[in-house]
Amino acid sequence: MLGKKKKKETDQSELIREHVKRYGFLVEDLQFSLNGERLTLSGKVDTLELKNKIIVAAGNIEGISEVGDLLEVKNLSAEPEPEEQFYTVQKGDSLYKIARQFYGNANKYPKIFEANKPMLKNPDLIYPGQMLVIPPQIV
């Protein structure tokens, strides 16, 4: 029985690694640990934007309900970038509706769409439970 559990964890680990690689994200020393439905990621990435996209991609893996972040950003500028937020899509949501909620202007939905590429290929194809990066509103 212990052997079956270990094989399942190995299979799931490989699925997670392939999921992150599928988007072409470059992570130096990518490591992760899985504890139930919590996935913890570590390694080094070039930008905060890339870090957030990796977290979102990992959070959208079936069976993962929480992502722990130990990813290190290698090239942080002297002036920190504004914090991005994460949002879990609810039934009835659209990028238009989410943009109105976060920015007060539904026409800013392309900003959310761009921040979530390549995970999103079409702004009309989002689903409940999907995790999105919501970039900060720069005034």
The first five atom37 places (N, CA, C, CB, O) and aatype in JSON, in Angstrom:
{
  "aatype": [12, 10, 7, 11, 11, 11, 11, 11, 6, 16, 3, 5, 15, 6, 10, 9, 1, 6, 8, 19, 11, 1, 18, 7, 13, 10, 19, 6, 3, 10, 5, 13, 15, 10, 2, 7, 6, 1, 10, 16, 10, 15, 7, 11, 19, 3, 16, 10, 6, 10, 11, 2, 11, 9, 9, 19, 0, 0, 7, 2, 9, 6, 7, 9, 15, 6, 19, 7, 3, 10, 10, 6, 19, 11, 2, 10, 15, 0, 6, 14, 6, 14, 6, 6, 5, 13, 18, 16, 19, 5, 11, 7, 3, 15, 10, 18, 11, 9, 0, 1, 5, 13, 18, 7, 2, 0, 2, 11, 18, 14, 11, 9, 13, 6, 0, 2, 11, 14, 12, 10, 11, 2, 14, 3, 10, 9, 18, 14, 7, 5, 12, 10, 19, 9, 14, 14, 5, 9, 19],
  "atom_mask": [
    [1, 1, 1, 1, 1],
    [1, 1, 1, 1, 1],
    [1, 1, 1, 0, 1],
    [1, 1, 1, 1, 1],
    [1, 1, 1, 1, 1],
    [1, 1, 1, 1, 1],
    [1, 1, 1, 1, 1],
    [1, 1, 1, 1, 1],
    [1, 1, 1, 1, 1],
    [1, 1, 1, 1, 1],
    [1, 1, 1, 1, 1],
    [1, 1, 1, 1, 1],
    [1, 1, 1, 1, 1],
    [1, 1, 1, 1, 1],
    [1, 1, 1, 1, 1],
    [1, 1, 1, 1, 1],
    [1, 1, 1, 1, 1],
    [1, 1, 1, 1, 1],
    [1, 1, 1, 1, 1],
    [1, 1, 1, 1, 1],
    [1, 1, 1, 1, 1],
    [1, 1, 1, 1, 1],
    [1, 1, 1, 1, 1],
    [1, 1, 1, 0, 1],
    [1, 1, 1, 1, 1],
    [1, 1, 1, 1, 1],
    [1, 1, 1, 1, 1],
    [1, 1, 1, 1, 1],
    [1, 1, 1, 1, 1],
    [1, 1, 1, 1, 1],
    [1, 1, 1, 1, 1],
    [1, 1, 1, 1, 1],
    [1, 1, 1, 1, 1],
    [1, 1, 1, 1, 1],
    [1, 1, 1, 1, 1],
    [1, 1, 1, 0, 1],
    [1, 1, 1, 1, 1],
    [1, 1, 1, 1, 1],
    [1, 1, 1, 1, 1],
    [1, 1, 1, 1, 1],
    [1, 1, 1, 1, 1],
    [1, 1, 1, 1, 1],
    [1, 1, 1, 0, 1],
    [1, 1, 1, 1, 1],
    [1, 1, 1, 1, 1],
    [1, 1, 1, 1, 1],
    [1, 1, 1, 1, 1],
    [1, 1, 1, 1, 1],
    [1, 1, 1, 1, 1],
    [1, 1, 1, 1, 1],
    [1, 1, 1, 1, 1],
    [1, 1, 1, 1, 1],
    [1, 1, 1, 1, 1],
    [1, 1, 1, 1, 1],
    [1, 1, 1, 1, 1],
    [1, 1, 1, 1, 1],
    [1, 1, 1, 1, 1],
    [1, 1, 1, 1, 1],
    [1, 1, 1, 0, 1],
    [1, 1, 1, 1, 1],
    [1, 1, 1, 1, 1],
    [1, 1, 1, 1, 1],
    [1, 1, 1, 0, 1],
    [1, 1, 1, 1, 1],
    [1, 1, 1, 1, 1],
    [1, 1, 1, 1, 1],
    [1, 1, 1, 1, 1],
    [1, 1, 1, 0, 1],
    [1, 1, 1, 1, 1],
    [1, 1, 1, 1, 1],
    [1, 1, 1, 1, 1],
    [1, 1, 1, 1, 1],
    [1, 1, 1, 1, 1],
    [1, 1, 1, 1, 1],
    [1, 1, 1, 1, 1],
    [1, 1, 1, 1, 1],
    [1, 1, 1, 1, 1],
    [1, 1, 1, 1, 1],
    [1, 1, 1, 1, 1],
    [1, 1, 1, 1, 1],
    [1, 1, 1, 1, 1],
    [1, 1, 1, 1, 1],
    [1, 1, 1, 1, 1],
    [1, 1, 1, 1, 1],
    [1, 1, 1, 1, 1],
    [1, 1, 1, 1, 1],
    [1, 1, 1, 1, 1],
    [1, 1, 1, 1, 1],
    [1, 1, 1, 1, 1],
    [1, 1, 1, 1, 1],
    [1, 1, 1, 1, 1],
    [1, 1, 1, 0, 1],
    [1, 1, 1, 1, 1],
    [1, 1, 1, 1, 1],
    [1, 1, 1, 1, 1],
    [1, 1, 1, 1, 1],
    [1, 1, 1, 1, 1],
    [1, 1, 1, 1, 1],
    [1, 1, 1, 1, 1],
    [1, 1, 1, 1, 1],
    [1, 1, 1, 1, 1],
    [1, 1, 1, 1, 1],
    [1, 1, 1, 1, 1],
    [1, 1, 1, 0, 1],
    [1, 1, 1, 1, 1],
    [1, 1, 1, 1, 1],
    [1, 1, 1, 1, 1],
    [1, 1, 1, 1, 1],
    [1, 1, 1, 1, 1],
    [1, 1, 1, 1, 1],
    [1, 1, 1, 1, 1],
    [1, 1, 1, 1, 1],
    [1, 1, 1, 1, 1],
    [1, 1, 1, 1, 1],
    [1, 1, 1, 1, 1],
    [1, 1, 1, 1, 1],
    [1, 1, 1, 1, 1],
    [1, 1, 1, 1, 1],
    [1, 1, 1, 1, 1],
    [1, 1, 1, 1, 1],
    [1, 1, 1, 1, 1],
    [1, 1, 1, 1, 1],
    [1, 1, 1, 1, 1],
    [1, 1, 1, 1, 1],
    [1, 1, 1, 1, 1],
    [1, 1, 1, 1, 1],
    [1, 1, 1, 1, 1],
    [1, 1, 1, 1, 1],
    [1, 1, 1, 0, 1],
    [1, 1, 1, 1, 1],
    [1, 1, 1, 1, 1],
    [1, 1, 1, 1, 1],
    [1, 1, 1, 1, 1],
    [1, 1, 1, 1, 1],
    [1, 1, 1, 1, 1],
    [1, 1, 1, 1, 1],
    [1, 1, 1, 1, 1],
    [1, 1, 1, 1, 1],
    [1, 1, 1, 1, 1]
  ],
  "atom_positions": [
    [[0.83, -1.2, 0.0], [0.0, 0.0, 0.0], [0.87, 1.25, 0.0], [-0.94, 0.01, 1.21], [0.54, 2.22, -0.68]],
    [[1.96, 1.24, 0.74], [2.87, 2.39, 0.79], [3.47, 2.64, -0.59], [3.99, 2.15, 1.82], [3.66, 3.79, -0.98]],
    [[3.76, 1.57, -1.33], [4.31, 1.7, -2.69], [3.34, 2.39, -3.63], [0.0, 0.0, 0.0], [3.76, 3.2, -4.45]],
    [[2.04, 2.09, -3.53], [1.03, 2.72, -4.39], [0.93, 4.22, -4.09], [-0.35, 2.05, -4.18], [0.81, 5.03, -5.01]],
    [[1.0, 4.58, -2.8], [0.92, 6.0, -2.41], [2.12, 6.75, -2.97], [0.86, 6.14, -0.87], [1.97, 7.86, -3.48]],
    [[3.3, 6.16, -2.86], [4.53, 6.79, -3.36], [4.45, 6.98, -4.87], [5.77, 5.95, -2.97], [4.85, 8.02, -5.39]],
    [[3.93, 5.96, -5.59], [3.8, 6.05, -7.05], [2.81, 7.14, -7.42], [3.35, 4.7, -7.64], [3.06, 7.89, -8.37]],
    [[1.69, 7.26, -6.68], [0.71, 8.3, -6.95], [1.33, 9.68, -6.75], [-0.53, 8.13, -6.04], [1.11, 10.58, -7.56]],
    [[2.11, 9.86, -5.66], [2.77, 11.14, -5.41], [3.77, 11.45, -6.51], [3.46, 11.12, -4.05], [3.88, 12.6, -6.94]],
    [[4.53, 10.44, -6.97], [5.49, 10.63, -8.04], [4.78, 11.02, -9.32], [6.33, 9.37, -8.25], [5.23, 11.94, -10.01]],
    [[3.69, 10.34, -9.65], [2.92, 10.67, -10.85], [2.38, 12.1, -10.77], [1.76, 9.68, -11.03], [2.46, 12.85, -11.74]],
    [[1.84, 12.48, -9.61], [1.29, 13.82, -9.45], [2.41, 14.86, -9.52], [0.52, 13.93, -8.11], [2.21, 15.94, -10.08]],
    [[3.56, 14.56, -8.95], [4.7, 15.48, -9.02], [5.11, 15.72, -10.46], [5.89, 14.93, -8.22], [5.41, 16.85, -10.84]],
    [[5.14, 14.67, -11.25], [5.51, 14.8, -12.65], [4.47, 15.62, -13.42], [5.68, 13.42, -13.3], [4.82, 16.42, -14.29]],
    [[3.19, 15.42, -13.1], [2.13, 16.22, -13.73], [2.29, 17.7, -13.4], [0.74, 15.72, -13.28], [2.12, 18.55, -14.27]],
    [[2.62, 18.0, -12.16], [2.81, 19.39, -11.75], [3.99, 20.0, -12.5], [3.03, 19.49, -10.22], [3.89, 21.11, -13.02]],
    [[5.1, 19.29, -12.55], [6.3, 19.78, -13.24], [5.99, 20.04, -14.72], [7.48, 18.76, -13.1], [6.4, 21.07, -15.26]],
    [[5.28, 19.14, -15.36], [4.93, 19.3, -16.77], [3.97, 20.47, -16.97], [4.31, 18.01, -17.32], [4.06, 21.19, -17.97]],
    [[3.04, 20.66, -16.04], [2.08, 21.75, -16.13], [2.81, 23.1, -16.12], [1.07, 21.69, -14.96], [2.5, 23.97, -16.93]],
    [[3.76, 23.26, -15.23], [4.52, 24.51, -15.14], [5.39, 24.69, -16.39], [5.4, 24.54, -13.86], [5.48, 25.79, -16.93]],
    [[6.02, 23.61, -16.85], [6.89, 23.68, -18.04], [6.09, 23.97, -19.31], [7.66, 22.38, -18.2], [6.61, 24.61, -20.23]],
    [[4.85, 23.52, -19.37], [4.02, 23.67, -20.57], [3.91, 25.13, -21.0], [2.63, 23.11, -20.33], [3.82, 25.42, -22.19]],
    [[3.92, 26.04, -20.04], [3.79, 27.46, -20.35], [5.14, 28.11, -20.67], [3.13, 28.18, -19.2], [5.19, 29.3, -21.0]],
    [[6.23, 27.36, -20.58], [7.54, 27.9, -20.92], [8.13, 28.77, -19.83], [0.0, 0.0, 0.0], [9.04, 29.56, -20.1]],
    [[7.64, 28.65, -18.61], [8.18, 29.44, -17.51], [9.58, 28.95, -17.16], [7.25, 29.37, -16.28], [9.81, 27.75, -17.02]],
    [[10.5, 29.88, -17.02], [11.86, 29.52, -16.65], [12.04, 29.7, -15.15], [12.88, 30.38, -17.44], [11.97, 30.81, -14.63]],
    [[12.26, 28.58, -14.48], [12.46, 28.59, -13.04], [13.78, 27.87, -12.76], [11.26, 27.91, -12.28], [13.96, 26.71, -13.13]],
    [[14.69, 28.56, -12.11], [15.96, 27.96, -11.74], [15.75, 27.14, -10.46], [17.08, 29.05, -11.54], [15.18, 27.63, -9.49]],
    [[16.2, 25.92, -10.49], [16.08, 25.03, -9.31], [14.64, 24.85, -8.84], [16.92, 25.57, -8.17], [14.37, 24.93, -7.64]],
    [[13.72, 24.6, -9.77], [12.32, 24.4, -9.4], [12.19, 23.21, -8.46], [11.44, 24.2, -10.66], [12.6, 22.09, -8.78]],
    [[11.61, 23.46, -7.32], [11.33, 22.43, -6.34], [9.89, 22.63, -5.87], [12.35, 22.48, -5.13], [9.39, 23.76, -5.85]],
    [[9.25, 21.57, -5.5], [7.92, 21.69, -4.93], [7.67, 20.53, -4.0], [6.84, 21.75, -6.03], [8.24, 19.44, -4.14]],
    [[6.8, 20.8, -3.05], [6.39, 19.73, -2.15], [4.87, 19.73, -2.12], [6.99, 19.9, -0.71], [4.22, 20.77, -2.21]],
    [[4.33, 18.57, -1.99], [2.89, 18.38, -2.01], [2.47, 17.77, -0.68], [2.44, 17.49, -3.2], [2.97, 16.72, -0.27]],
    [[1.54, 18.44, -0.02], [1.02, 17.95, 1.25], [-0.5, 18.02, 1.14], [1.56, 18.78, 2.48], [-1.1, 19.06, 1.39]],
    [[-1.11, 16.9, 0.77], [-2.55, 16.9, 0.52], [-2.85, 17.73, -0.71], [0.0, 0.0, 0.0], [-2.35, 17.43, -1.79]],
    [[-3.65, 18.78, -0.54], [-3.99, 19.66, -1.66], [-3.17, 20.95, -1.64], [-5.47, 20.0, -1.62], [-3.42, 21.85, -2.44]],
    [[-2.18, 21.04, -0.74], [-1.31, 22.23, -0.67], [-0.01, 21.94, -1.41], [-1.02, 22.62, 0.82], [0.71, 20.99, -1.1]],
    [[0.28, 22.78, -2.39], [1.5, 22.69, -3.18], [2.39, 23.86, -2.8], [1.19, 22.67, -4.71], [1.96, 25.01, -2.89]],
    [[3.63, 23.59, -2.4], [4.57, 24.65, -2.08], [5.66, 24.66, -3.14], [5.18, 24.45, -0.66], [6.28, 23.64, -3.43]],
    [[5.88, 25.84, -3.73], [6.86, 26.01, -4.81], [8.07, 26.77, -4.3], [6.23, 26.74, -6.0], [7.95, 27.7, -3.5]],
    [[9.24, 26.38, -4.78], [10.45, 27.14, -4.5], [11.34, 27.11, -5.73], [11.2, 26.59, -3.26], [11.17, 26.26, -6.61]],
    [[12.27, 28.01, -5.78], [13.18, 28.16, -6.9], [13.43, 29.64, -7.12], [0.0, 0.0, 0.0], [13.02, 30.47, -6.31]],
    [[14.09, 29.96, -8.23], [14.42, 31.35, -8.53], [13.85, 31.72, -9.89], [15.95, 31.58, -8.5], [13.97, 30.98, -10.86]],
    [[13.22, 32.89, -9.94], [12.64, 33.41, -11.18], [13.18, 34.82, -11.42], [11.07, 33.42, -11.12], [13.69, 35.46, -10.5]],
    [[13.07, 35.29, -12.66], [13.63, 36.59, -13.01], [12.8, 37.78, -12.56], [13.82, 36.66, -14.48], [13.36, 38.81, -12.19]],
    [[11.46, 37.65, -12.59], [10.62, 38.82, -12.3], [9.46, 38.45, -11.39], [10.09, 39.44, -13.6], [9.07, 37.29, -11.27]],
    [[8.91, 39.48, -10.76], [7.73, 39.29, -9.92], [6.54, 38.87, -10.77], [7.4, 40.58, -9.15], [5.73, 38.05, -10.34]],
    [[6.44, 39.41, -11.98], [5.36, 39.04, -12.89], [5.39, 37.55, -13.2], [5.44, 39.85, -14.19], [4.36, 36.88, -13.19]],
    [[6.58, 37.02, -13.47], [6.73, 35.6, -13.76], [6.37, 34.77, -12.52], [8.17, 35.28, -14.22], [5.68, 33.75, -12.63]],
    [[6.82, 35.2, -11.38], [6.5, 34.5, -10.13], [4.99, 34.36, -9.96], [7.11, 35.24, -8.91], [4.49, 33.28, -9.65]],
    [[4.27, 35.46, -10.17], [2.81, 35.43, -10.0], [2.14, 34.54, -11.03], [2.25, 36.84, -10.09], [1.15, 33.87, -10.71]],
    [[2.64, 34.52, -12.25], [2.05, 33.65, -13.27], [2.26, 32.18, -12.92], [2.66, 33.96, -14.65], [1.38, 31.36, -13.15]],
    [[3.42, 31.85, -12.37], [3.69, 30.47, -11.96], [2.75, 30.05, -10.83], [5.16, 30.31, -11.52], [2.23, 28.93, -10.83]],
    [[2.54, 30.94, -9.88], [1.64, 30.64, -8.76], [0.22, 30.39, -9.28], [1.64, 31.8, -7.74], [-0.45, 29.47, -8.83]],
    [[-0.22, 31.22, -10.22], [-1.56, 31.05, -10.79], [-1.66, 29.74, -11.56], [-1.9, 32.23, -11.71], [-2.63, 29.01, -11.41]],
    [[-0.65, 29.45, -12.38], [-0.67, 28.19, -13.15], [-0.74, 27.0, -12.21], [0.58, 28.08, -14.05], [-1.5, 26.06, -12.46]],
    [[0.05, 27.02, -11.14], [0.04, 25.91, -10.18], [-1.29, 25.83, -9.45], [1.18, 26.07, -9.17], [-1.78, 24.74, -9.17]],
    [[-1.88, 26.98, -9.14], [-3.17, 27.0, -8.44], [-4.32, 26.49, -9.29], [0.0, 0.0, 0.0], [-5.38, 26.16, -8.76]],
    [[-4.11, 26.42, -10.6], [-5.15, 25.93, -11.49], [-5.02, 24.45, -11.82], [-5.13, 26.72, -12.76], [-5.73, 23.94, -12.68]],
    [[-4.13, 23.77, -11.14], [-3.98, 22.33, -11.33], [-5.08, 21.62, -10.54], [-2.56, 21.84, -10.87], [-5.31, 21.93, -9.37]],
    [[-5.75, 20.69, -11.18], [-6.81, 19.94, -10.52], [-6.25, 19.24, -9.28], [-7.44, 18.92, -11.48], [-5.2, 18.59, -9.34]],
    [[-6.95, 19.39, -8.17], [-6.54, 18.75, -6.92], [-5.68, 19.65, -6.04], [0.0, 0.0, 0.0], [-5.36, 19.27, -4.91]],
    [[-5.31, 20.84, -6.53], [-4.53, 21.79, -5.73], [-5.47, 22.89, -5.27], [-3.32, 22.37, -6.54], [-6.07, 23.58, -6.09]],
    [[-5.59, 23.05, -3.96], [-6.49, 24.08, -3.43], [-5.73, 25.25, -2.82], [-7.43, 23.48, -2.4], [-6.31, 26.3, -2.55]],
    [[-4.42, 25.08, -2.6], [-3.62, 26.13, -1.99], [-2.2, 26.04, -2.51], [-3.65, 26.03, -0.44], [-1.65, 24.95, -2.66]],
    [[-1.59, 27.21, -2.78], [-0.21, 27.25, -3.26], [0.62, 28.05, -2.27], [-0.12, 27.87, -4.69], [0.35, 29.22, -2.01]],
    [[1.64, 27.39, -1.72], [2.6, 28.07, -0.86], [3.72, 28.62, -1.72], [0.0, 0.0, 0.0], [4.19, 27.95, -2.64]],
    [[4.14, 29.83, -1.44], [5.11, 30.53, -2.27], [6.44, 30.73, -1.56], [4.55, 31.87, -2.71], [6.54, 31.51, -0.61]],
    [[7.45, 30.01, -2.03], [8.81, 30.21, -1.56], [9.71, 30.6, -2.74], [9.35, 28.94, -0.86], [10.94, 30.46, -2.67]],
    [[9.1, 31.07, -3.83], [9.86, 31.46, -5.02], [10.6, 32.77, -4.76], [8.92, 31.61, -6.25], [10.05, 33.7, -4.18]],
    [[11.85, 32.81, -5.19], [12.69, 33.99, -5.01], [12.8, 34.74, -6.33], [14.09, 33.59, -4.47], [13.05, 34.13, -7.37]],
    [[12.62, 36.05, -6.28], [12.78, 36.88, -7.47], [14.22, 37.37, -7.51], [11.76, 38.09, -7.47], [14.69, 38.03, -6.58]],
    [[14.93, 37.04, -8.6], [16.35, 37.37, -8.7], [16.61, 38.83, -9.01], [16.98, 36.52, -9.76], [17.58, 39.41, -8.5]],
    [[15.78, 39.44, -9.83], [16.06, 40.79, -10.32], [15.08, 41.83, -9.78], [16.03, 40.81, -11.82], [14.42, 42.52, -10.55]],
    [[15.0, 41.94, -8.48], [14.13, 42.97, -7.91], [14.8, 44.32, -8.07], [13.81, 42.67, -6.41], [15.97, 44.49, -7.71]],
    [[14.07, 45.27, -8.6], [14.62, 46.62, -8.74], [14.65, 47.28, -7.38], [13.78, 47.46, -9.75], [14.05, 46.79, -6.43]],
    [[15.34, 48.39, -7.28], [15.44, 49.12, -6.02], [14.07, 49.61, -5.58], [16.42, 50.31, -6.16], [13.78, 49.7, -4.38]],
    [[13.22, 49.92, -6.55], [11.87, 50.36, -6.25], [10.93, 49.18, -6.43], [11.44, 51.56, -7.15], [10.78, 48.68, -7.54]],
    [[10.28, 48.72, -5.36], [9.42, 47.53, -5.49], [8.24, 47.77, -6.4], [8.93, 47.09, -4.12], [7.67, 48.86, -6.44]],
    [[7.87, 46.73, -7.14], [6.7, 46.79, -8.01], [5.45, 46.73, -7.14], [6.72, 45.64, -9.05], [5.46, 46.1, -6.09]],
    [[4.36, 47.38, -7.59], [3.12, 47.28, -6.83], [2.66, 45.82, -6.74], [2.0, 48.16, -7.48], [2.85, 45.04, -7.67]],
    [[2.07, 45.48, -5.62], [1.61, 44.11, -5.39], [0.44, 43.76, -6.31], [1.2, 43.93, -3.94], [-0.49, 44.55, -6.49]],
    [[0.51, 42.59, -6.87], [-0.61, 42.05, -7.63], [-1.47, 41.25, -6.67], [-0.13, 41.18, -8.84], [-1.0, 40.78, -5.63]],
    [[-2.73, 41.1, -7.03], [-3.64, 40.31, -6.22], [-4.0, 39.04, -6.98], [-4.92, 41.12, -5.87], [-3.77, 38.93, -8.18]],
    [[-4.55, 38.11, -6.27], [-5.04, 36.89, -6.88], [-6.55, 36.83, -6.67], [-4.34, 35.63, -6.29], [-7.06, 37.31, -5.66]],
    [[-7.23, 36.25, -7.62], [-8.69, 36.16, -7.55], [-9.12, 34.8, -8.06], [-9.37, 37.3, -8.36], [-8.6, 34.32, -9.07]],
    [[-10.05, 34.18, -7.36], [-10.61, 32.91, -7.8], [-11.95, 33.18, -8.47], [-10.77, 31.92, -6.6], [-12.85, 33.76, -7.86]],
    [[-12.06, 32.77, -9.73], [-13.26, 33.01, -10.53], [-14.47, 32.33, -9.89], [-13.05, 32.5, -11.98], [-14.41, 31.17, -9.48]],
    [[-15.56, 33.08, -9.82], [-16.81, 32.58, -9.27], [-17.81, 32.35, -10.41], [-17.4, 33.58, -8.22], [-17.65, 32.89, -11.5]],
    [[-18.82, 31.54, -10.15], [-19.87, 31.29, -11.14], [-20.49, 32.63, -11.56], [-20.97, 30.33, -10.57], [-20.82, 33.46, -10.72]],
    [[-20.63, 32.82, -12.86], [-21.22, 34.04, -13.39], [-20.21, 35.15, -13.66], [0.0, 0.0, 0.0], [-20.59, 36.21, -14.17]],
    [[-18.94, 34.94, -13.32], [-17.91, 35.94, -13.55], [-17.52, 36.02, -15.02], [-16.68, 35.64, -12.71], [-17.65, 35.05, -15.77]],
    [[-17.06, 37.18, -15.41], [-16.42, 37.41, -16.7], [-15.25, 38.36, -16.42], [-17.44, 38.01, -17.78], [-15.23, 39.01, -15.38]],
    [[-14.3, 38.44, -17.33], [-13.19, 39.38, -17.12], [-13.73, 40.81, -17.04], [-12.14, 39.25, -18.26], [-13.2, 41.64, -16.31]],
    [[-14.77, 41.08, -17.8], [-15.43, 42.39, -17.8], [-15.93, 42.72, -16.38], [-16.6, 42.42, -18.82], [-15.7, 43.82, -15.87]],
    [[-16.62, 41.77, -15.77], [-17.18, 41.95, -14.43], [-16.07, 42.07, -13.37], [-18.13, 40.77, -14.08], [-16.16, 42.88, -12.45]],
    [[-15.02, 41.26, -13.53], [-13.9, 41.29, -12.58], [-13.17, 42.62, -12.67], [-12.93, 40.12, -12.85], [-12.77, 43.19, -11.65]],
    [[-12.98, 43.14, -13.89], [-12.32, 44.44, -14.08], [-13.13, 45.55, -13.42], [-12.12, 44.74, -15.59], [-12.56, 46.45, -12.81]],
    [[-14.44, 45.48, -13.55], [-15.3, 46.49, -12.92], [-15.15, 46.42, -11.4], [-16.79, 46.27, -13.33], [-15.11, 47.45, -10.72]],
    [[-15.07, 45.2, -10.86], [-14.94, 45.02, -9.41], [-13.62, 45.57, -8.9], [-15.06, 43.53, -9.05], [-13.59, 46.26, -7.88]],
    [[-12.51, 45.29, -9.59], [-11.19, 45.68, -9.09], [-10.76, 47.09, -9.51], [-10.17, 44.7, -9.57], [-10.06, 47.78, -8.76]],
    [[-11.18, 47.52, -10.7], [-10.72, 48.8, -11.23], [-11.8, 49.86, -11.32], [-10.13, 48.6, -12.57], [-11.51, 51.03, -11.56]],
    [[-13.06, 49.45, -11.12], [-14.15, 50.39, -11.27], [-14.44, 50.72, -12.73], [0.0, 0.0, 0.0], [-15.22, 51.63, -13.02]],
    [[-13.83, 49.97, -13.65], [-14.01, 50.21, -15.07], [-13.93, 48.87, -15.8], [-12.94, 51.22, -15.62], [-12.86, 48.27, -15.9]],
    [[-15.05, 48.41, -16.29], [-15.11, 47.1, -16.96], [-14.26, 47.04, -18.22], [-16.55, 46.76, -17.3], [-13.82, 45.97, -18.62]],
    [[-14.03, 48.18, -18.85], [-13.25, 48.21, -20.08], [-11.76, 47.97, -19.87], [-13.44, 49.53, -20.77], [-10.99, 47.93, -20.83]],
    [[-11.34, 47.8, -18.63], [-9.93, 47.49, -18.34], [-9.69, 45.98, -18.27], [-9.51, 48.15, -17.0], [-8.63, 45.54, -17.83]],
    [[-10.67, 45.19, -18.72], [-10.51, 43.73, -18.68], [-9.3, 43.24, -19.47], [-11.76, 43.06, -19.22], [-8.73, 42.21, -19.09]],
    [[-8.85, 43.92, -20.57], [-7.66, 43.43, -21.28], [-6.41, 43.39, -20.4], [-7.4, 44.29, -22.5], [-5.51, 42.57, -20.63]],
    [[-6.34, 44.27, -19.41], [-5.19, 44.28, -18.49], [-5.13, 42.96, -17.71], [-5.3, 45.49, -17.5], [-4.04, 42.4, -17.51]],
    [[-6.27, 42.46, -17.29], [-6.33, 41.18, -16.56], [-6.01, 40.04, -17.52], [-7.72, 40.97, -15.91], [-5.28, 39.11, -17.18]],
    [[-6.56, 40.11, -18.72], [-6.3, 39.08, -19.73], [-4.8, 38.98, -20.03], [-7.09, 39.38, -21.03], [-4.25, 37.88, -20.04]],
    [[-4.14, 40.11, -20.27], [-2.71, 40.12, -20.59], [-1.88, 39.57, -19.43], [-2.25, 41.55, -20.92], [-0.9, 38.86, -19.66]],
    [[-2.26, 39.9, -18.21], [-1.51, 39.44, -17.03], [-1.61, 37.93, -16.84], [-2.01, 40.15, -15.78], [-0.79, 37.34, -16.14]],
    [[-2.6, 37.31, -17.46], [-2.82, 35.88, -17.26], [-2.47, 35.05, -18.5], [-4.24, 35.63, -16.87], [-2.8, 33.86, -18.55]],
    [[-1.82, 35.65, -19.48], [-1.32, 34.89, -20.62], [-0.06, 34.18, -20.16], [-1.04, 35.81, -21.87], [0.67, 34.77, -19.37]],
    [[0.26, 33.02, -20.57], [-0.36, 32.2, -21.59], [-1.42, 31.26, -21.05], [0.68, 31.42, -22.31], [-1.96, 30.44, -21.8]],
    [[-1.75, 31.34, -19.74], [-2.76, 30.43, -19.2], [-4.13, 30.69, -19.83], [-2.85, 30.58, -17.66], [-4.9, 29.76, -20.04]],
    [[-4.41, 31.96, -20.13], [-5.66, 32.3, -20.82], [-5.34, 32.53, -22.29], [-6.34, 33.56, -20.18], [-4.43, 33.27, -22.64]],
    [[-6.11, 31.89, -23.12], [-5.93, 32.05, -24.57], [-7.05, 32.9, -25.17], [-5.88, 30.68, -25.25], [-6.92, 33.41, -26.29]],
    [[-8.16, 33.05, -24.42], [-9.31, 33.78, -24.91], [-9.96, 34.45, -23.68], [-10.34, 32.83, -25.68], [-10.22, 33.76, -22.7]],
    [[-10.22, 35.75, -23.72], [-10.79, 36.43, -22.54], [-12.19, 35.94, -22.16], [-10.84, 37.9, -22.79], [-12.66, 36.2, -21.05]],
    [[-12.85, 35.24, -23.07], [-14.19, 34.74, -22.78], [-14.19, 33.34, -22.19], [-15.02, 34.76, -24.04], [-15.25, 32.81, -21.84]],
    [[-13.02, 32.72, -22.07], [-12.96, 31.33, -21.59], [-12.32, 31.25, -20.21], [-12.18, 30.47, -22.58], [-11.16, 30.85, -20.07]],
    [[-13.08, 31.65, -19.21], [-12.67, 31.46, -17.82], [-13.7, 30.56, -17.17], [-12.54, 32.84, -17.06], [-14.82, 30.42, -17.67]],
    [[-13.33, 29.95, -16.05], [-14.25, 29.0, -15.42], [-14.2, 29.14, -13.89], [-13.91, 27.56, -15.84], [-13.17, 29.54, -13.34]],
    [[-15.29, 28.81, -13.21], [-15.32, 28.89, -11.74], [-14.21, 28.03, -11.13], [-16.68, 28.44, -11.21], [-13.97, 26.9, -11.55]],
    [[-13.54, 28.6, -10.14], [-12.45, 27.91, -9.46], [-11.09, 28.26, -10.05], [0.0, 0.0, 0.0], [-10.06, 27.97, -9.43]],
    [[-11.06, 28.88, -11.23], [-9.8, 29.26, -11.86], [-9.18, 30.43, -11.09], [-10.02, 29.64, -13.36], [-9.88, 31.35, -10.67]],
    [[-7.89, 30.37, -10.91], [-7.17, 31.42, -10.2], [-6.59, 32.39, -11.22], [-6.04, 30.81, -9.31], [-6.01, 31.97, -12.22]],
    [[-6.75, 33.7, -10.97], [-6.25, 34.73, -11.88], [-5.36, 35.71, -11.12], [-7.41, 35.48, -12.55], [-5.53, 35.93, -9.93]],
    [[-4.39, 36.29, -11.84], [-3.6, 37.4, -11.32], [-4.36, 38.66, -11.67], [-2.13, 37.41, -11.92], [-4.79, 38.84, -12.81]],
    [[-4.52, 39.55, -10.68], [-5.14, 40.84, -10.93], [-4.02, 41.88, -10.75], [-6.37, 41.11, -9.96], [-3.6, 42.16, -9.63]],
    [[-3.54, 42.46, -11.87], [-2.46, 43.43, -11.74], [-2.93, 44.71, -11.03], [-1.9, 43.77, -13.13], [-4.11, 45.04, -11.07]],
    [[-2.01, 45.41, -10.4], [-2.41, 46.64, -9.71], [-2.89, 47.69, -10.69], [-1.25, 47.18, -8.88], [-2.49, 47.71, -11.85]],
    [[-3.75, 48.56, -10.2], [-4.21, 49.68, -11.03], [-3.21, 50.81, -10.82], [-5.7, 50.12, -10.67], [-3.06, 51.32, -9.72]],
    [[-2.55, 51.18, -11.88], [-1.58, 52.27, -11.8], [-2.29, 53.53, -12.26], [-0.3, 51.98, -12.67], [-2.83, 53.59, -13.36]],
    [[-2.26, 54.51, -11.42], [-3.01, 55.76, -11.68], [-2.2, 56.68, -12.53], [-3.39, 56.45, -10.38], [-2.66, 57.78, -12.85]]
  ]
}
